Amino acid sequence: MNKQHAPIVMRPDQIKSYDRGGGARTTPLVSPGVGATSFINGITEFAPGTAIPFHSHNCEESVMLLQGHAFLDIEGQEHELKPFDTTWIPPNIPHRFRNMSSEEPMKILWIYASPAATRTLVETGETRPVSAEHNR
């Protein structure tokens, strides 16, 4: 029998964030640690000019741009995003997000359709659990 978890309100300004390197910083939110069994989510902040490397995931992903202006690079196309634009990305599709601004930060809300979501870097083929970036 699964342990029952209580509902929770998460306050990102009170949760430890983790440096992902290259100008990206992640704040984990919903995770198995709070009882999630079917998805995880969090917020990643991008410093001005930051671009994360091309990567793919083993599950569906949705990203909403919360702040700033971004590019989504996917399948040879560049899509400009403004706040509240939302993406849906099927599993195993290489993509990346870039901060368009050289002066302002950018912030996204990401949601993975599996608590066991992984990230595979296109350049190296390295695969790691998304949760490894924030030790939750």
N, C-alpha and C positions, 0 to 999 in steps of 0.2 A: 504494500500500500504506500502511495506517495505521501510525503509529509505535506500538510496543508500550509500554505503561506498566506500571510495577511496582505491586503492591498497596501500600497506604499505611494507616497508622493516624493518625487525626487527633485532636489533643488541643485541644479548644476553649479551654482556659485558656492555650494558647500561640499562638492564632491572633488576629490583629487583628480587632477588631469595629468596626462602622461605625454612626454615629448616623444613623438614618433620619428624625429630627425628630419632634416631638410626643411624646417620651417613649419611643420605640421604638429599640432598638439591635440590630443583626444581626451574627452571626458566621457567615460562609459556611463550609461544609464541603466536601462533594463538588461538584465543578464540572468543566467541560472542562479547566481548568488542571491537574487531576490525572489527566486521562484519561477522565473520564465522557463517555459518548456517548448515554445514554438517560434520565438524570434528573439533578437537582441537589437538594441539601438544605442546611439550615443551622438555626441557632437564633436566635430573636428573643426578646429580653427586653423586657418592658413595665414601665415605672415604675408605681407605684401610681396608679390612676385613669385610666390611658392607654387610649384607644380609637383604633384606626387607622381611616382613612376607608373607606367602602364602595368596593370594587374587584372586579374580575374578572380571570381569567387565560385565556390562550389554550390551556391544557392542564389535565389533571386535577391536583388538589392533594390531599395528605393532610397533616393537622396533628395532632400529638399534644401535649396539654398535659403538660408535664414538671413544672411547679411552679406553685403558686398556684391560683386559681380564676378562671374566665373565663366570658364569654358569647360564643357564636357567634350573630351576627345574620345570618339568611339566609332569603330568600323570605317575608318578613313575620313570621318566627318568631324567638324568642329561646330559645336552648338553653344551659342551664347546664352547664359542663364542670368536672370534677374531675380531678386528676392521673391521667394515662394514658388518659383518654378520647381517642378518635381519630376524626377526621372524614375523610370522602372527599367532595370537591367536584368536580362535573363542570366542564368548560370553560365559560366565559362566564356563570357564575352569580354575580351580585353578592353579596358577603358582607363581614363584618368581624369581628374579634376585639376584645373589650374586657376589660380587667382589672377584675374585680368589686371588688377591694379598694382602699380609699383609703389603706391602710397598708403592704401587702406587695407585692413584685414578682411578676410572672408570667413564665413562660418556656415557649415552644413550640418543637417540632421541626417544621419544614416540609419537605415533599418535593414537587417539581414533576416531572411526567412528561416533561419536555423540557428539555434544556440551553438552549433558546431561549425559555424561559418569559418571558411579559410580564405586566405589571400595568397595567390600565386603570382609572383613577380614575373613578367614576361621576359625581361632581359636575362635573368639568372635561372628561372624555373623553380626558385625556392618557394616552398609552400609552408605557411605557418597558420595556426589558428588566429583568428582576429583577436580573441581574448588574450593572446600572448602579448599584445601591445599594451594592455592595461592591467594585467595581473589580477583580474576579477574572476 
